[in-house]
Amino acid sequence: MKCPGQDTQYWNKEAIFETECPECGQPMEFFKDDATRRCSNCHKKIVNPNMDFGCASYCKFAEQCLGTLPEEFVAKRDDLFKDRVAVEMKRYLGADFKRIGHAAKVANFAEKIGKKEKANLPVVLCAAYLYDIGVKNALEKYGSDMPEYIEKESPEVAEALMKKMGAKKELTAEIIEIVGNHNRPAENGGLNQKVLYDADQLTYMSACEKKADVDDIEFAARLDQIFMTAAGKELARQVLIETQ
């Protein structure tokens, strides 16, 4: 079956359009399913400005469907995949809005910390959405959602979801490693795991209404001991001290 988005029988008058080359201003004509075209004037390869590559971020048949994907898109493909992971996480957890909200908050903090630390954001964000994905299995098998049970069950569930989405083996392997290890990473451990650890800690700590009766200087010193990345410590101070 051909992808409906690329099947000409579903096209309308907007399927063929004109635009200008962003390099030289030469008029260019694009068909809806053109991934790229080369400008007849400056010969620069131009990505179709109206093409939605969203499905290609996770579809394993993307290259056969769209032809050779633009370099600009390939570079962002893993980054776009995180959106698909977020959708699958929500679908899997169903009405467990507490866990869905927690995962979204972890991802939000992880993105802020990861950007400053120059971590691998596609890995960090996918792992953030799947960090506690084993909670359903933990409750069914052990009648508990304690972290050790979630950590035990998450890798299997995360691997199944990633396989279902056609994720690359390298991406899947690192995410499984992260979600299966919630304990404090070693000081010489991987950056991506440290970023996730900090984001998860900050999510739990920010849910507390107030810190204990500890002055800001002492509390900041404690945060420096808890959090593992410089960006994590900075964000923790902003969220837990400056906004209180």
C-alpha positions in Angstrom: 0.0 0.0 0.0 1.3 3.4 -0.9 1.5 6.1 1.7 -1.6 8.3 1.2 0.4 11.4 1.5 2.5 10.5 -1.5 -0.3 9.0 -3.6 -1.2 11.4 -6.5 -4.9 10.3 -6.4 -5.2 12.3 -3.1 -3.5 15.4 -4.4 -5.2 18.8 -4.9 -4.3 22.0 -6.7 -1.7 22.8 -4.0 0.3 19.6 -4.8 2.4 21.6 -7.3 3.6 25.0 -6.2 6.3 27.6 -6.9 8.8 29.1 -4.5 12.0 31.1 -4.6 15.5 29.6 -4.1 16.6 30.8 -0.7 20.1 31.2 -2.1 19.7 33.2 -5.2 15.9 34.0 -5.5 15.4 32.0 -8.7 11.8 30.8 -9.1 11.5 27.1 -8.5 8.7 24.6 -9.0 8.1 21.8 -6.5 5.9 18.8 -6.6 4.3 17.8 -3.2 6.4 14.6 -3.0 9.7 16.2 -4.0 12.0 15.9 -1.0 14.6 18.2 -2.6 15.2 19.9 -6.0 18.3 21.6 -7.4 18.0 25.2 -8.3 18.5 25.7 -12.1 20.4 28.9 -11.5 22.8 28.4 -8.5 22.6 24.6 -8.5 22.0 24.5 -4.8 20.0 21.5 -3.5 16.9 23.0 -1.8 14.7 21.1 0.7 11.0 21.2 -0.2 9.7 24.0 2.2 6.1 22.6 2.3 6.9 19.0 2.9 6.0 17.4 6.2 8.7 14.9 7.2 7.0 14.0 10.5 6.2 10.4 9.7 9.8 9.9 8.4 11.1 10.5 11.9 10.0 7.0 12.9 9.0 5.1 9.8 11.5 2.5 8.8 10.4 2.7 5.2 11.0 6.5 5.0 13.8 6.4 2.5 11.9 4.0 0.1 8.8 6.3 0.4 10.5 9.6 0.0 13.7 8.7 -1.8 17.0 9.9 -0.5 16.2 12.0 2.5 17.7 15.5 2.7 20.9 15.8 4.8 19.2 18.5 6.8 16.4 16.1 7.8 18.7 13.1 8.4 20.6 15.2 11.0 17.3 15.9 12.8 15.7 12.5 12.4 16.5 11.2 15.9 15.5 14.5 17.4 12.0 14.3 15.7 11.7 10.7 16.9 11.2 11.9 20.5 7.8 13.2 19.6 6.7 9.7 18.4 8.1 8.3 21.7 6.0 10.8 23.7 2.9 9.8 21.9 3.5 6.1 22.4 4.3 6.7 26.1 0.9 8.4 26.5 -0.9 5.7 24.6 0.7 3.0 26.7 0.0 4.6 30.1 -3.6 5.5 29.1 -5.4 7.2 31.9 -2.4 7.3 34.3 -2.2 11.1 34.0 0.0 11.3 37.0 2.7 9.3 35.4 2.2 11.0 32.0 2.6 14.4 33.7 5.7 13.2 35.6 7.3 12.0 32.4 6.6 15.3 30.6 8.1 17.3 33.5 11.2 15.1 33.5 11.5 15.6 29.8 11.2 19.4 30.2 13.9 19.5 32.8 16.1 17.1 30.9 15.9 19.3 27.8 17.0 22.4 29.7 19.8 20.6 31.4 20.8 18.6 28.3 21.1 21.7 26.1 23.5 23.4 28.5 25.5 20.3 29.0 25.6 19.6 25.3 24.2 16.1 25.8 22.7 13.9 23.1 19.2 15.4 23.2 17.4 12.7 21.2 18.7 10.0 23.6 18.0 12.2 26.6 14.4 13.1 25.7 13.4 9.6 24.5 14.8 8.2 27.7 12.9 10.8 29.7 9.6 9.8 28.3 10.4 6.1 29.0 12.1 6.5 32.3 9.3 5.1 34.4 7.5 3.2 31.6 7.7 -0.1 33.6 5.3 1.1 36.3 2.3 -0.9 35.0 4.3 -4.1 35.0 5.7 -3.2 38.5 2.2 -2.8 39.9 0.9 -6.0 38.3 3.8 -8.2 39.3 4.8 -6.7 42.7 1.8 -4.6 43.7 4.2 -1.7 44.1 5.5 1.3 42.2 8.7 1.6 44.2 11.7 2.8 42.1 13.5 -0.5 42.2 10.6 -2.4 40.7 10.0 0.3 38.0 13.7 0.2 37.2 13.5 -3.6 36.9 10.5 -3.6 34.5 11.2 -0.5 32.4 13.9 -1.9 30.0 11.7 -4.7 28.6 8.7 -2.3 28.0 11.0 0.4 26.6 12.6 -2.1 24.2 9.3 -3.4 23.0 8.0 0.1 22.3 11.2 1.2 20.5 11.1 -1.9 18.4 7.5 -1.3 17.5 8.4 2.2 16.3 11.4 0.9 14.2 14.0 2.7 16.2 17.7 2.3 15.4 19.5 -0.4 17.5 22.1 2.1 18.9 19.4 4.5 20.0 17.4 1.7 21.6 20.4 0.2 23.4 21.4 3.5 25.1 17.8 4.2 26.2 17.4 0.8 27.7 20.7 1.2 29.5 19.4 4.5 31.0 15.9 3.5 32.0 17.2 0.3 33.6 19.6 2.3 35.8 17.8 4.8 38.0 20.5 4.8 40.7 23.1 7.5 41.0 25.5 7.2 38.1 29.2 7.0 38.8 31.1 10.3 38.5 32.8 8.9 35.4 29.5 7.6 34.0 27.8 8.7 30.8 26.6 12.3 30.5 23.2 11.4 29.1 22.4 9.2 32.2 23.6 12.0 34.5 21.3 14.5 32.8 18.3 12.1 33.2 19.2 11.5 36.9 19.3 15.2 37.6 16.0 15.8 35.7 14.2 13.1 37.6 15.5 14.3 41.0 14.5 17.8 40.2 11.0 16.6 39.2 10.4 14.9 42.5 11.9 17.7 44.6 10.0 20.4 42.8 6.7 18.6 43.7 7.4 19.3 47.3 5.6 22.4 48.5 8.4 23.7 50.6 12.0 22.7 51.5 12.6 21.8 55.1 13.6 24.5 57.6 17.0 24.9 56.0 18.6 28.3 55.0 19.3 28.9 51.4 23.1 28.6 51.7 22.9 25.2 53.4 20.2 24.0 51.0 22.3 25.1 48.0 25.2 23.1 49.4 23.0 20.0 49.7 21.8 20.5 46.1 25.4 20.5 44.9 25.8 17.1 46.5 22.6 15.7 45.1 22.9 16.8 41.5 25.6 15.6 39.1 25.8 18.2 36.3 26.6 21.9 36.5 23.5 22.7 34.6 21.4 20.5 36.9 22.7 22.2 40.0 22.0 25.6 38.5 18.5 24.8 37.4 17.8 23.2 40.8 18.8 26.4 42.6 16.6 28.4 40.3 13.6 26.1 40.7 13.9 25.2 44.4 15.4 28.3 45.9 14.9 31.4 43.8 11.3 30.7 43.0 10.2 29.7 46.5 
